[in-house]
């Protein structure tokens, strides 16, 4: 029976609350599948900066590097910022330091009551965004150390290596799904995006069974609202992925329903797509589903028959609980709190095991 070492970074705001429920579900998986977890928590985030002056201690980064996987809650606080005016986001540093180049963000509708769109039933919104995590517009985020009174510039960086590997990851996913891979860019205006498209088209030739297409980011925003059924796998630059993954989450109920994985060739970090939401921290109303589904993505990435079985158990339990319109958390218009939602998912998992 294998034991997986998981570095746990609860972080800021609602991070510790939703992380607790994900760990509760993973403990239930231990009883239902032939695998074990060794969880160890590490300090990280804006709160850690306020306490000790460093949002990402070296020991925490090394723990993530040494672990089989990392589970993260949420990081950052709106009022805790660098001299440049930007928020502290150590999760971005982790992505860059561990080369977690693929931000994988699945969007799936569990019940029609969750969506603001009319006429979409369970499973009819089902696509996944592949966000390049290590370059793009975010690559210049550390260039400034303070405000300039006259001007500030950010540079959108696209490399052949970065574009090719995120494109390949997206095409491999499309091979396993419905066979459509869409590049979202702004190649009609930006030379960097035209270059991304050039690299994407070259990679497309390696995957003859997958249909490749290009959609400008403004048009993609329209199509996601008008007809999200048309999409299967979308791949895009860092900033576009950050924005459109939030739009996608809105189609299926909000950020509390949006899991994510940041993975590279050696390491993986798994977290909800949402932020720390300090305005509701401590109230017991945060939706833990995104974090719980991120834990399922972690098990799938770890591989092995037992871990895959555990992931399937989590997904089935979430589908059962979220498929009942009585089980709505406050963000979805209901009254089921953080702990109660976690308990419902654990009960569904245990009953099916």
C-alpha positions in Angstrom: 0.0 0.0 0.0 1.6 3.2 -1.2 1.8 6.3 1.0 1.8 9.7 -0.8 3.6 12.6 0.8 1.4 15.7 0.3 2.6 19.2 1.1 -0.4 21.2 2.3 -0.4 25.0 2.0 -3.7 26.3 3.5 -2.7 29.9 2.9 -4.9 33.0 3.5 -8.5 33.9 3.9 -10.9 31.0 3.3 -7.9 28.8 2.2 -7.6 26.9 5.5 -11.4 26.3 5.6 -11.7 24.8 2.2 -8.5 22.9 2.6 -9.8 21.2 5.8 -12.7 19.8 3.8 -10.5 18.5 1.0 -8.3 16.8 3.6 -11.4 15.3 5.2 -12.5 13.9 1.8 -9.0 12.5 1.2 -9.0 10.8 4.6 -12.3 9.1 3.5 -10.6 8.0 0.3 -7.9 6.3 2.5 -10.6 4.1 4.0 -12.1 3.3 0.6 -9.0 2.7 -1.5 -5.7 1.0 -1.0 -3.6 4.1 -0.5 -2.4 6.3 2.3 -1.5 10.0 2.6 1.1 11.7 4.7 -0.1 15.4 5.1 2.3 18.1 6.3 1.3 21.7 6.5 3.6 24.6 5.6 3.4 28.3 6.0 2.9 30.4 2.9 1.0 33.5 1.8 0.3 37.1 2.7 -0.3 36.2 6.3 3.1 34.5 6.5 4.6 37.7 5.1 2.9 39.8 7.9 4.2 37.3 10.5 7.8 36.7 9.3 8.5 39.0 6.3 8.5 36.3 3.6 5.4 35.1 1.7 7.2 32.0 0.4 9.8 30.7 2.9 12.6 28.6 1.4 11.6 25.6 3.5 8.1 25.7 2.1 9.3 25.8 -1.5 11.7 22.9 -0.9 8.9 20.9 0.8 6.8 21.3 -2.4 9.7 20.2 -4.4 10.2 17.1 -2.3 6.6 16.1 -1.9 4.7 13.8 -4.3 2.2 16.6 -4.8 1.1 19.9 -3.2 -2.4 20.9 -2.2 -3.0 24.6 -1.8 -6.0 26.5 -0.4 -5.7 30.2 -1.4 -3.1 32.9 -1.2 -3.0 36.7 -1.1 -4.8 39.5 0.7 -5.9 42.6 -1.1 -4.3 45.0 1.3 -0.9 43.2 1.5 1.1 44.5 -1.4 4.6 44.9 -2.7 6.0 48.5 -3.2 5.1 48.1 -6.9 1.4 48.0 -5.9 0.9 44.3 -6.8 -0.5 41.7 -4.4 1.7 39.1 -3.0 1.1 35.9 -5.0 3.6 33.2 -3.9 1.6 30.6 -5.8 3.0 32.3 -9.0 6.5 32.0 -7.6 5.9 28.3 -7.0 4.7 27.8 -10.5 7.9 29.5 -11.9 10.3 27.8 -9.5 8.9 24.3 -10.0 8.3 24.9 -13.8 4.5 24.1 -13.4 3.9 25.3 -17.0 0.4 23.9 -17.5 -2.5 25.5 -15.7 -5.3 23.0 -16.2 -8.8 24.4 -15.4 -11.8 22.1 -16.1 -15.2 23.7 -16.4 -18.2 21.3 -15.8 -21.8 21.9 -15.0 -23.1 19.7 -12.3 -26.7 21.0 -12.2 -28.7 23.4 -14.3 -29.6 25.4 -11.2 -25.9 26.4 -10.9 -25.6 28.2 -14.3 -26.8 31.7 -15.1 -27.3 30.5 -18.7 -30.7 29.2 -19.7 -31.3 25.7 -21.0 -28.1 24.0 -20.1 -28.4 20.7 -18.2 -25.9 18.6 -16.3 -22.7 17.9 -18.4 -23.8 20.2 -21.3 -21.1 22.7 -20.3 -17.9 20.6 -20.3 -14.6 22.0 -21.4 -11.1 22.5 -20.1 -8.7 25.5 -20.3 -5.0 25.0 -20.6 -3.3 28.1 -19.4 0.5 28.7 -20.0 1.7 29.4 -16.5 5.3 30.5 -16.7 5.6 33.3 -19.3 3.1 35.5 -21.2 2.1 38.9 -19.7 2.8 37.6 -16.2 6.5 37.2 -17.0 7.1 40.9 -16.4 5.4 41.1 -13.0 8.6 41.4 -11.0 10.2 44.0 -13.2 9.0 47.0 -11.2 9.9 47.6 -7.5 8.0 50.9 -7.1 5.7 53.2 -9.0 7.0 55.3 -11.8 5.4 58.7 -11.9 5.3 58.8 -15.7 5.1 55.3 -17.1 5.0 51.6 -16.4 5.3 48.9 -19.0 4.7 45.1 -19.1 6.0 42.8 -21.7 4.2 39.8 -23.1 6.8 37.0 -23.5 6.2 34.0 -25.7 9.0 31.5 -26.3 9.0 28.6 -28.7 9.6 26.1 -25.9 6.8 27.6 -23.7 4.2 27.7 -26.5 5.0 24.3 -27.8 4.8 22.4 -24.5 1.5 23.9 -23.4 0.1 23.3 -26.9 1.2 19.6 -26.7 -0.3 19.2 -23.3 -3.6 20.6 -24.7 -3.6 18.4 -27.8 -2.9 15.3 -25.6 -5.9 16.2 -23.5 -8.1 16.7 -26.6 -7.1 13.2 -27.9 -8.7 11.8 -24.7 -11.8 14.0 -25.0 -13.8 15.1 -28.0 -10.9 15.8 -30.3 -11.0 19.6 -30.7 -8.2 21.9 -29.6 -8.8 25.7 -29.8 -6.1 28.3 -29.6 -7.3 31.5 -28.0 -5.1 34.4 -29.1 -5.0 38.0 -30.4 -2.9 37.2 -33.5 -4.6 39.9 -35.6 -2.9 42.6 -33.5 0.0 41.3 -31.4 3.1 39.8 -33.0 3.7 37.7 -29.9 0.3 36.1 -30.4 1.0 35.6 -34.1 4.1 33.7 -33.1 2.2 31.6 -30.5 -0.2 30.7 -33.4 2.7 29.7 -35.6 4.1 27.4 -32.9 0.6 26.0 -32.2 0.0 25.1 -35.9 3.4 23.3 -36.0 2.4 21.2 -33.0 -1.0 20.5 -34.4 0.6 18.5 -37.2 1.8 16.1 -34.6 -1.8 15.3 -33.7 -3.6 14.4 -36.9 -6.7 13.0 -35.1 -7.4 16.3 -33.3 -9.1 19.2 -35.0 -7.3 22.4 -34.4 -8.8 25.9 -34.7 -8.0 29.5 -33.7 -10.4 32.0 -32.0 -9.5 35.6 -31.1 -9.8 36.2 -27.4 -12.6 38.7 -27.8 -14.7 36.3 -29.9 -13.9 33.5 -27.5 -15.4 35.6 -24.7 -18.6 36.0 -26.7 -18.8 32.3 -27.7 -18.3 31.1 -24.2 -21.4 32.9 -23.2 -23.5 32.3 -26.3 -22.5 28.7 -27.0 -20.1 27.1 -24.5 -21.0 23.6 -26.0 -18.8 24.4 -29.0 -15.6 24.1 -26.9 -13.6 21.1 -25.8 -10.0 22.0 -25.0 -8.8 25.6 -25.1 -5.2 26.7 -24.9 -4.0 30.2 -24.3 -1.4 32.6 -22.9 -1.1 33.2 -19.1 -3.2 36.4 -18.8 -5.9 35.3 -21.2 -6.1 32.0 -19.3 -6.5 33.8 -16.0 -9.4 35.9 -17.3 -11.3 33.3 -19.3 -11.1 30.6 -16.6 -13.0 33.0 -14.3 -15.6 33.5 -17.1 -15.9 29.8 -17.5 -16.3 29.3 -13.8 -19.2 31.8 -13.9 -21.0 29.6 -16.4 -21.1 26.7 -14.0 -21.9 28.4 -10.7 -18.8 30.5 -9.8 -15.3 30.1 -8.5 -16.4 27.7 -5.8 -17.1 25.1 -8.5 -13.8 25.6 -10.4 -10.8 23.3 -9.6 -7.4 23.6 -11.1 -4.0 21.9 -11.4 -0.6 23.5 -12.0 1.6 20.8 -13.4 4.9 20.3 -15.0 7.0 17.4 -16.1 8.1 16.6 -12.5 5.9 18.4 -10.0 2.2 19.2 -9.5 0.3 21.7 -7.4 -3.5 21.5 -7.0 -5.8 24.3 -5.8 -9.2 25.9 -6.4 -9.2 28.6 -9.0 -10.7 31.1 -6.5 -8.8 33.5 -4.4 -8.7 34.0 -0.6 -12.0 35.8 -0.3 -11.2 37.5 3.0 -14.6 39.1 3.1 -16.2 35.8 4.0 -13.3 34.2 5.8 -14.2 32.6 9.1 -18.0 32.7 8.4 -18.2 29.0 7.4 -19.9 29.8 4.1 -17.1 29.2 1.6 -17.8 26.6 -1.1 -15.3 23.7 -0.7 -16.2 21.9 -3.9 -13.5 23.4 -6.0 -10.8 22.4 -3.5 -12.2 18.9 -3.2 -12.3 18.5 -7.0 -8.7 19.8 -7.1 -7.8 17.0 -4.7 -9.4 14.6 -7.2 -7.2 16.1 -10.0 -4.2 15.5 -7.7 -5.0 11.8 -7.4 -5.4 11.5 -11.2 -2.1 13.2 -11.7 -0.3 10.9 -9.2 -1.4 8.0 -11.3 -1.6 4.3 -10.3 -4.8 2.2 -10.1 -5.5 3.0 -6.5 -5.1 6.8 -6.9 -7.3 6.7 -10.0 -9.9 4.8 -8.1 -9.8 7.4 -5.3 -10.2 10.2 -7.8 -13.2 8.4 -9.3 -14.8 8.1 -5.9 -14.4 11.8 -5.2 -15.9 12.8 -8.6 -18.8 10.5 -8.2 -19.5 11.8 -4.7 -19.4 15.4 -5.8 -21.6 14.6 -8.8 -24.2 13.0 -6.5 -24.2 15.8 -3.9 -24.1 18.7 -6.4 -26.6 17.0 -8.6 -29.2 17.5 -5.9 -30.5 21.1 -6.1 -31.1 21.0 -2.3 -27.3 21.0 -1.8 -26.6 24.6 -2.6 -23.8 26.6 -0.8 -24.4 30.3 -0.2 -22.5 31.3 -3.4 -25.0 29.2 -5.4 -28.0 30.7 -3.6 -28.4 28.1 -0.8 -27.6 27.7 2.9 -25.3 24.6 3.1 -22.1 25.7 4.8 -18.5 24.7 4.3 -18.3 21.9 6.8 -21.8 20.6 6.0 -20.9 20.4 2.3 -17.7 18.5 3.1 -19.7 16.1 5.3 -22.2 15.5 2.5 -19.5 14.6 0.0 -17.8 12.3 2.5 -21.0 10.6 3.3 -21.7 10.1 -0.4 -18.2 8.7 -1.0 -18.4 6.3 1.9 -21.8 5.0 0.9 -20.5 4.2 -2.6 -17.2 2.7 -1.6 
